[in-house]
Amino acid sequence: MNTQTPFSPGRAIDLDQVPQWDLQTEVLIVGFGAAGACAAIEARQAGAEVAVLEVSGDGGGSAALSGGEVYVGGNGGTDVQREHGFTDSTEALRKYLMLSGGPAADAERVDCYAEGALQHFNWLREQGVPFKGSYLPGKWIEPPTDDTLLWSGNEQAWPFSAAAEPAPRGHTVQFTGWGGGKVLMQVLCERARALGAQVHCNSRALCLIRDDAQRVVGVVARQDGEIRYLHAAQGVILCAGGFICNTEMVRRFVPTALDCELPVTGGNDDGSGIRMGMSVGAATLNMQEHFATLPFFPPASLVKGIFVNGRGQRFINEDCYHGRVAHHVLRQPEGRAWLLVDNAIFGRPIIQEDIEIAAVGESWEEVEAQLGLPTGALVQTVAEFNRHAAEGQDPYFHKSTEWLRPFSEPPFAALSYCKGDFQGHAFTLGGLSTRPGGEVLDGDGNPIAGLFAAGRTACGLPRWGEGYASGLSLGDSTFFGRQAGRSAATQNH
């Protein structure tokens, strides 16, 4: 065959264009990351033949580069939560997930996850995923230790804490240091293979194949440089990640993500899975949403600082999740924002120790002048903050008393979080419209026969960058990857 045939993820081909089937299976999964591996495990346990296409030389995807945190709780709490004195009702988890999903939160999906998250955590352990079971108090982006339980979102921060009973729900794979996702994915990928999933690495899915009834029946792929036609009797599951690595798609759908220099990805989140779904009429949701973060802590002392914009005004409670802070920083007028600190809490963020110190002074008047802010604006903001903080209050942004203290020890400084001065990180949250079972939906809300999706290829639980919590993507991908695998394996054809 001609290996230069111009197949495109954006154009499906008809069945009559298939010269022969080079592989036949029941469930064909595109992508061997968190969603794909769990879909393969569940489909095999349901008795289906499973083949997996992975574009890289090995499985793991972006999940293998993550911190290995899974966001779970509910039903009274996991055994880890309960052991350390935390109860976690399903209703509290449900309320929090609805808040974190923002305006587009999916109540049906949230209910499904809140009811099943505890069982899902136990299922992960049954597959061999290790969790130490210990609790790490404090505020962390990722645990530097091999501890399990941590606060990983906005649970203790306003306005979330006012609406849902807080509980720590980040459950991290046992691994010392950052990057526990590689342990998670090693276990899940090995488990899928042990159950009999046929994994084909160095295999790029090029486009979908559909029959005369518009049912998806397979995939065209490039394997070892050759074009091959792969048939899926039960269904195709798209688990190919998001689209943060596709600059054209980012510019088209979520241009604000371009303000973040570094994509959070394994490098293959090119939107091909989403485009394949769109090629057969799939609807997309929340394509304008993205996760963003910036490196302003640890050290945790910096959380006691305050962010101000080019008008010298505060705009966020700094004790909320770092991703929420990032979104508020990125939207400030003219891209100007600084973190104000005094000598007692000063530190350099360990993720970007070379962050620019834009101003230093023995008084806030000096700092204000060096930043070129309107006379008196910054001085008044700090004075008012100090007055309230001394009383343990933050009437405007409701920062927790744990992180409130007046700025009283000079010298004072401003760390620059102006556009271009920090390395933001991002990934996309939009994707194909699906049911909780993974069935991909068209613009009228009807399922597209033979097509399923999960992970960042689908629009899942994480739908709002301002409400994101560490562990939501892995929780969503592993949980709903399982649902998609089961749906594809057990549906009637």
N, C-alpha and C positions, 0 to 999 in steps of 0.2 A: 504493500500500500504506500501511497505518497504521504510521507510524514509531514509535509508542508501544507496539507489540506487545511483551509482556513476555518476551522471550527471555532466557535465563540460561545462562552457561557451565556451571552445575551441572546443566542438563537438556538432553540431546540431543533432537532431534526426529526423527520417522520420515519416511521418504522420501515417504509418501503425504500428508504435510503440505506438501510443496513445490509451489507453484502453477506455477512455471516455473524454468528455469535461466537466470540472467542472465549467467553466464560459465561456460565449460567449458574445462578444462585437464587435463593429466595429473598434474602434481604441484602441490599448493597448499601454500604455506608461510605459517604465521602468525608474523610477527615478522621484522624485517629488521635484527637485530643481528648479532653475530659468528657464531652458529650458523646463523641464517637465511640470511645472505649466502653462507656457505660451502656450505650445503646447495643453494642456488640455483645456484652455480657448478658444483658437482659434478653435479647433476641435468641441467643444460644440456649439460655436456660428455659426459654419457651419452646425450644425444639426446632428452631428454624436454621436452615443453612445460612451462613453469614460470610460475606466477603467485604473487606475494607480497603479503600483506596487512600493512601497517604502520600502527599506530594513530596515530603521530606524523606531522608534516609532512614528515619526511625519515627516512632510515635511520640506523643507527648504534647505537641502543639504549644500554644502560648501558655497553657496551664502548667507545663513543666518549668516555666520561668517565673511562676507566681510564688507567693509566700506560702502556699499550701493551706490557706484558711478556708474552712467551709462554714457557712452561716446557718446554724441549726439551733433548735430549741423547741419550746412548746410542750404540751401534754405533761405539764408539771416540771419539765426540764430534763436534759440529758443526765445520765448518772454523774458526769463530770460537774455539771452545774450544781446538782443537788449535793454532791460531796463537799462542795465549797460554800454551801449555804445559800445558793441562789435558786429560788423557785421561778418557773417561767411558764405562765399559762398560755394555752393556745390562742386565747383572745388577745393577750398582750402582744404576742408575736404577730398575729394577724393585723392588729392596729398599726404596729410599727411598720410592717411591710407595705401596708396601704399608704402610710405617710411617706415612706422612702420611695415609693413608686411614682409619687408626684401626681400631676393632673391626669396622666394616662394610665394609672395603676389598674391592673386587671384583677378584679375581685375574685373571679372564678379560679384563676391561676394562684392567687394568694391563698385562698381557702384550701386548695389542694396541697400547697406546700406547707402551710401552717399545720394542717392535720397530719401530714406525712413526714415532716422533717426529723422527728425523733427516730422513727423507724428507719429513715434513710441513713442517719448517722450510724445506727447499729448495723445496717446493711454494708456500709463502707468498711466497718471493722471486720465483718464476716468475710469480705473479699481479701482481707489481709492488710488494710491500711492501718499503720500504727499511730496510736494516740497515747501519749504518756499519762494523761489524766490530771496534770497539775495546773494550777491557776497562777497567772502572772498579772498582778495588779499594776496599775499605772496607765499611762497613755503611750501607745506604741503604734508605729506604722506597720511593722512586722516584729514578732518576738525575736530578740537576738539569742534567746535560749531555746531549749527543746520543749518548753512548756506548751500546754494545750489551750487553755481557756483564757481569753482576753476580751476586753472591750474593743470592738472593731468598727464601730460606726458612730451614729449620733444619739445613741440610746440615752446618755446622760446629759445631753445638751438641749437647750431650748431651741425650737418649740416642741421637739419630739418628746422630751421627758415630761412635758405637761399633758400629753395626750395618751401615752402608752407607758405602762409600768416598766422601768428599765431593767435590763438583765444583760450580762455579757454573753454573746452568742458566737463569737469567733472561735472555732475549734480547729487548731492548727496541727498538722501532721508532725510527728516527732522527728525533729531535725534541728541540730544546733546551728544557729545563724540564719541568715535570710536565704530564701530559695527552697523552702520545703516542698514546693510543687513538683520538683523532680522525683521525690520519693513517692508522692501520691500517684504520679503518672506511671512510674515504673511498675508499681503494684497493679494498677488497673489494666495497663497494657499486657502485662504478663498473664493476668487472670483471663483476659479475653482470648489470648492465644491458647492458654491451657484448656479452655472450654471448647476450642475447635474453630474459632474465627480465623478465616484465611486472610492474612494481612499482606497487602501488596504495597510495599514502599516504593519510592521513586516513581509514583504513578499519579499523574495529574488528570483530574476529571476535566474534560473540555466542554461538554454540553450534555443536556438531557435528550433522551429519546422518548417519543410518545407514539401511541398507536392511533388508529382511525377514530377511536372513541375518546381521544384526548387524554387517555390514561398514560402516566409516566411508566415506562416499562424497562428503562435501562439508562446507561451512560456511555458516552464515547470518552475514551481515555487515551493518554499517551503513556505507555509503559516501556521503559528502556528504549525510548526513541521511536517506538512503533505505535501506530494507531490501532486500538483494539475496541471491540464492541462488546459491552457487558450487559447481560440480561438479568433483570430482577423480577422474579415472578410475583413476589409479595409487595415489594416497595423499595424505593430509594430514600435514604435518610441523609439530608444535607447537614453536615456538622463541620463546615469548613471555615468557621470563624467569622469575624466581622470584616470591616473594610478600611481600617485605619492606615493600611499600607498602600491603598489605592488613592493617590493624591487627587486624581480627577474626580473620583466619587466623593472624597472628603470635601473638595472645593465646591462640588455641586450640592451636597446634602447638608454638610455640617462644617461650614468654613471657619467657624470659631475655633475648631480643634486645631487649626493650623497655627494658632498662637502658642501651642505646646510643641516644643522642638523634638521630643522623643516619644515615639509610639510604644505603648506597652503591649508587646506582641512577640511571637516567635519569628516574625518576619513573613508569614504567609497569609496574613489577614488581608487578602486582596479583593474581597467582595465577590469572588467568583461564585460562591454558594448562593448568595443573595441574588446575583444576576441570573443564575440558572433558574431559581424559583420564579423570578420576574418573567423569564422567557416563556413560561407556560401559564402566565396570567396570575401569578401570586401577588397578593397585596403586601405592601410593606407598612410598617408602623415605626414612628419615632426616629426616623432617619436623621432628624436634626439634633438628636441628643448624643452626648458623649460624656465619658468619665474624664476628669482632669484632676491632676494633683500638682502641688508645688512643694519643694523641700524646705519647710520652715521649722520642722521639729523632727526627731529629737536633736538636741536635748529638750526635755519636757519643760524646762524653765522658760523657754521662749514662748510657750503657750500663755504665759502671764503677761506677755507684751500686748500691744494693741496695734491693729492695722489702721492706717489712715490713707486717704486719697489725696489728690492734688488740690483739694479745697481744705485740707487739714481736718477732715471729718472721719469719724469711725463709720464702719459699714457692716460689721459682722461680729458675732460673739466668737472669739478666737478659740474657745474650748470645743467647738464642734469638730466634726470629722474633717480631716485635711482636704478631702476632695470638695466639700462644701465651701471651705475657705477659698480654695482655688477658683471656683466658679465666680465667687464674688470679687476676688482680686482681678480676674480677667475682664470683668465687665466695667471696671472703673473708668471714668472719663479720661481720654487721652492715654489710656494704659498706664496710669501712674498710681503707684501704691507703695507704702513703706511699712515695715514693722518697727515700732518704737520700743526701745528697751532702755533699762538703766544698768548701771554697773553690776548690781546684785544678780540680775538674771541674764546678763549678756552671755552669749555663746554663739558658736558658728554651727549652722545646721550640718549634721554629719553627712547628709546626702550631697550637699554642695557647700563645702567648707570655704570655697573662694567667693562666696556671695559678696557682692559689693556693699561696703559700708558707705552709704551716701552722705552721711553727716555725723559729726561728733561735736559735742559741746558741753561746757560746764553749766549751761542753762538751756531751757527749751527755746528761749528766744534765739540763741545761737543756732540751734538745730533748724528752727523754722526759717531763719534767714538763709542758711546754706542750701536748704531744699527749694528756696524760691517761692515759698507759700505766702498767701495774703497775710499781711501783718496782723498778728493777734489771733489768727484762726487756730493754729496748732496749739499755741499757749493756752487758749481758752478750752480747747478740747481736752488737753491733758489735765488742766486744773479741775475741770468738772469731773473727769474720770477719777482723779485722785480723791476728790471730796466724797464721792459716792463709794469708792473702793474702801476708804477708811471706815466706812459704816457697813461694809460687807454687802453693798448693793450695786446693781448694774441695771437701773430702771429702763434703759433704752434697749439693751441687747440681752439682758438676763444671763450674763456669764456666771457660771457657778462660783460660789464663794471659795471653792478650793483653788481657783486660779486668779482670784482677785487680790491685788495689793497695789498700794500707791507707788508711783515712781518717785523715789526720794534719795537715791544714792547716785550722785554724779560720778563720772561723766555719763551723759545721755547719748544715745546713738539711734540712727535710723538705718535699718537694713533694706536694701533696695529690692522691691518686687515689682519694679516697673517693667513694662514689656521689653524684652530683649536682655534683661539682666539676670534672669533665672531660667533654669531648664525645666519647663513643665513637661508632664507626662500625660498621655491620653490614649484612650481607645473608644471605639464607637459602641453605642447602645441600641441602635436601630437595627431592624431586620425583618424577616418574613413574618407575616401574620399567621399564627398557629393556634390550634386548640391546646389545652394542657396535655393532651395525648400525643401531640406532635404533628397532627394532621395540618398540612399547609392549606390556607384558605385563599380564595380568590377575592375580588373586589366586592362581591355580593355576600361574602361570609360563608360560602360553600366550600367544602373540602375538594382539593384537586386530587383525583384518584391516583393512588400509587406514590404520592409524594409526602414526605415528612421532613421535619427540621427540628434542630435543638441547638443549644449553645448560643454563641453570639451570631450565628447565621439567622436565628430566630429572634424575635423581640420577646424577651422573657421577663423575669421578675425585675431586673435592674432597668428602669425606664427613665430615670431622672438623675442627671449628674449631681445635683445638689443634695440628693437623698441617698446616694450610694453608700454602701458599707463594705469594708473588706470581707471577703468570703461570699458575697452575694453571687458573683459570677460562677465560682466553683460550685456553690450550692445549687444554683439554678441549672448549670450545665450537666452536673452529674445526676441530679434528680430528674430533670425533664428529658435528659438523654435516655434514662431508663424507661420513661413513659413512651418515648418514641420507638425505642427498640421493641417494647412489648406490643405496642399498637401495630407496627409493621409485621411482626411475627405472627400475630393471632388474627389479623383481619381476614375476612373471606374474600377470595379472589374469584 
